[in-house]
Amino acid sequence: MNDLVKVARYHLVKPVMFTTVPWASLLFSFLVCISVFAMVPVSHHDVLTSSGLISVPNKDGRYTGGLTVLFAFAFVTGVTSIGRSLPFGLMLGMSRRSYYTGTALLGVALALANATALTVLQVIESATGGWGVNGHFFRVPYLLDGPWYATWLTSFVGLAGLFVYGMWYGTVYRRWGAIGVVAFTAAQVLVALAIVAAVSLTNGWHGVGGFFTGLTALGLTGVVAALAVILLVGGHATIRRAAV
């Protein structure tokens, strides 16, 4: 366990890419979106009352995709944590497996902290009426649109899953280089096409559509969590022979 903590602490010697840059980018995205919301009038709809027809603001609010910045950085930092730092980590006497597991532990810790921060910010957003401009930056329809615990769990699983996915890409690059990354991506596309072909040949689109239509946000979170475990195992198997 000490080795795993040492790996996580080694990465955080220069925490800028793990903490400062993602949140600075998210802050910039937030300020841009809120500024746009402040300049664009809130849409209204007509309501018939006893006093006649009046125009009231829409209650649904306005949404933005700016939150994807933080999730994109989770993937990027997963890639760089393996691809950039593995050689030095091995020079310090760490095994490949310890280095990989310790890096994954860091990704989980970051996901825990970031998910907590996003949940708190979403609560503040709701309490302030969408930052005073009826805007939703930290609330995302369907995915992050439920109670606070659902937001926290979905955010955590999504951030951790993307970090682990990025780690596998970084591991593939260390082992096979750019050609390996291209082949790895192509293999995923082929698997997706094979699944689509299998569903089409068995006329199973109705069942697939019914499954995803009835899937709640927490249900989807469970699916993503299962995929994250598969990604973690795949990356762990790949790093055993990664070049340095």
C-alpha positions in Angstrom: 0.0 0.0 0.0 2.9 2.3 0.8 4.2 2.0 -2.8 0.8 2.9 -4.2 0.6 6.1 -2.1 4.2 6.9 -3.1 3.1 6.7 -6.8 0.2 9.1 -6.2 2.4 11.5 -4.2 5.0 11.3 -7.0 2.5 12.5 -9.6 1.4 15.4 -7.3 4.9 16.8 -7.0 3.8 18.9 -9.9 0.0 19.2 -9.4 -0.7 21.8 -12.0 -2.0 19.4 -14.7 -4.1 17.5 -12.2 -5.7 20.4 -10.3 -4.9 23.9 -11.5 -5.2 23.6 -15.2 -8.5 21.7 -15.3 -10.3 23.9 -12.8 -8.8 27.1 -14.4 -10.2 25.9 -17.7 -13.6 25.1 -16.2 -13.7 28.5 -14.5 -13.0 30.2 -17.8 -15.8 28.2 -19.5 -18.1 29.0 -16.6 -17.5 32.8 -16.9 -18.0 32.7 -20.6 -21.3 30.8 -20.3 -22.7 32.9 -17.5 -21.7 36.1 -19.4 -23.6 34.9 -22.4 -26.6 34.0 -20.3 -26.5 37.5 -18.7 -26.5 39.2 -22.1 -29.2 37.1 -23.6 -32.8 37.7 -22.3 -34.6 34.7 -20.6 -37.3 33.3 -22.9 -40.9 33.8 -21.7 -44.2 32.0 -22.4 -47.7 33.2 -22.1 -50.0 32.1 -19.2 -53.7 32.7 -18.9 -54.7 34.0 -15.5 -57.7 35.6 -13.9 -56.2 39.0 -14.8 -55.7 38.0 -18.4 -52.8 36.8 -20.5 -49.4 37.4 -18.9 -45.8 36.6 -19.9 -43.7 34.7 -17.4 -40.1 33.4 -17.6 -39.6 29.7 -18.5 -38.8 27.7 -15.4 -36.6 25.1 -17.2 -33.7 27.4 -17.4 -30.9 27.4 -19.9 -28.2 24.7 -20.2 -24.7 24.6 -21.5 -22.1 21.9 -22.3 -19.2 23.8 -20.6 -18.9 21.2 -17.9 -17.4 18.7 -20.4 -14.1 20.6 -20.0 -13.4 18.9 -16.6 -14.3 15.5 -17.9 -12.1 15.9 -21.0 -9.2 16.8 -18.7 -9.8 13.6 -16.7 -9.1 11.6 -19.9 -6.1 13.8 -20.8 -4.5 13.5 -17.4 -5.0 9.8 -17.5 -3.1 9.6 -20.8 -0.2 11.8 -19.6 0.2 10.2 -16.2 1.3 7.0 -17.8 2.8 8.1 -21.1 5.0 10.8 -19.6 6.0 9.6 -16.1 6.4 5.8 -16.4 10.1 5.7 -17.2 11.0 7.9 -14.2 8.8 5.9 -11.9 10.5 2.6 -12.9 13.9 4.3 -12.3 12.8 4.8 -8.7 12.4 1.1 -8.3 8.6 0.8 -8.7 7.2 -2.1 -10.5 4.9 -1.6 -13.5 1.9 -3.0 -11.7 2.5 -0.8 -8.6 3.0 2.3 -10.8 -0.3 1.5 -12.7 -2.3 0.8 -9.6 -0.9 3.8 -7.8 -1.8 6.0 -10.7 -5.3 4.6 -10.8 -5.6 5.3 -7.1 -4.7 8.9 -7.8 -7.4 9.1 -10.5 -10.0 7.8 -8.0 -8.9 10.3 -5.4 -9.1 13.1 -7.9 -12.6 11.9 -9.1 -13.8 11.9 -5.5 -12.6 15.4 -4.9 -13.9 16.8 -8.2 -17.3 15.1 -7.9 -17.7 16.5 -4.4 -16.9 20.0 -5.7 -19.3 19.7 -8.6 -22.1 18.6 -6.3 -21.5 21.5 -4.0 -21.5 23.9 -7.0 -24.7 22.4 -8.3 -26.4 23.0 -5.0 -25.2 26.6 -5.0 -26.4 27.0 -8.6 -29.9 25.8 -7.6 -30.0 28.1 -4.5 -29.0 31.2 -6.5 -31.6 30.7 -9.3 -29.0 29.7 -11.8 -26.4 32.3 -10.7 -29.0 34.9 -11.0 -29.4 34.5 -14.8 -31.6 31.3 -14.9 -28.6 29.3 -16.3 -27.5 25.8 -15.6 -23.8 25.1 -15.9 -23.4 22.3 -13.3 -26.7 20.7 -13.9 -26.9 18.6 -17.0 -30.2 17.2 -18.3 -30.7 13.5 -17.6 -27.1 12.8 -16.5 -26.7 15.3 -13.6 -30.3 16.4 -13.1 -31.3 14.4 -10.0 -30.7 14.6 -6.2 -27.3 15.6 -5.0 -26.2 12.1 -4.2 -27.0 11.0 -7.8 -25.0 13.9 -9.1 -22.0 13.0 -6.9 -22.1 9.3 -7.9 -22.5 9.9 -11.6 -19.8 12.6 -11.6 -17.4 10.3 -9.7 -17.9 7.3 -11.9 -17.6 9.4 -15.1 -14.4 11.2 -14.0 -12.8 8.0 -12.7 -13.8 6.0 -15.8 -12.4 8.6 -18.2 -9.1 8.8 -16.2 -8.7 5.0 -16.4 -9.6 5.0 -20.1 -6.9 7.6 -20.7 -4.5 5.5 -18.7 -5.0 2.6 -21.1 -4.3 4.9 -24.1 -1.1 6.1 -22.4 -0.1 2.5 -21.7 -0.7 1.5 -25.3 1.4 4.4 -26.5 4.3 3.4 -24.2 4.2 -0.2 -25.4 3.5 0.2 -29.2 3.9 3.9 -30.0 1.6 6.0 -32.3 0.9 3.0 -34.5 -0.4 1.1 -31.5 -2.7 4.0 -30.6 -4.1 4.0 -34.1 -4.6 0.3 -34.1 -6.1 0.4 -30.6 -8.6 3.1 -31.7 -9.4 1.1 -34.9 -10.0 -2.0 -32.9 -12.6 -0.2 -30.8 -14.3 1.1 -33.9 -14.4 -2.4 -35.3 -15.9 -3.9 -32.1 -18.6 -1.2 -32.2 -19.4 -2.0 -35.8 -19.5 -5.7 -35.0 -22.0 -5.0 -32.3 -24.1 -2.9 -34.6 -24.0 -5.6 -37.3 -25.0 -8.3 -34.8 -27.9 -6.3 -33.5 -29.1 -5.5 -37.0 -28.8 -9.1 -38.2 -30.9 -10.3 -35.2 -33.4 -7.5 -35.5 -32.6 -6.5 -32.0 -32.8 -2.7 -32.2 -36.2 -2.7 -30.6 -34.8 -4.4 -27.5 -31.7 -2.2 -27.4 -33.9 0.9 -27.7 -36.2 -0.3 -25.0 -33.2 -1.0 -22.7 -31.7 2.5 -23.1 -35.1 4.2 -23.0 -35.8 2.7 -19.7 -32.3 3.3 -18.3 -32.2 5.9 -15.6 -29.2 8.1 -15.0 -28.1 5.9 -12.1 -28.6 2.8 -14.2 -26.3 4.3 -16.9 -23.8 5.1 -14.1 -23.8 1.5 -13.2 -23.0 0.5 -16.8 -20.2 3.0 -17.0 -18.8 1.7 -13.7 -18.7 -1.8 -15.1 -16.9 -0.5 -18.3 -14.4 1.3 -16.1 -13.5 -2.0 -14.3 -13.0 -3.6 -17.7 -10.8 -0.7 -18.8 -8.8 -0.9 -15.6 -8.1 -4.6 -16.0 -7.2 -4.2 -19.7 -4.7 -1.4 -19.0 -3.3 -3.4 -16.1 -2.7 -6.3 -18.5 -1.1 -4.1 -21.1 1.4 -2.3 -18.9 3.2 -5.5 -18.0 5.4 -5.3 -21.1 5.2 -1.5 -21.7 8.5 -0.1 -23.1 10.5 2.5 -21.3 
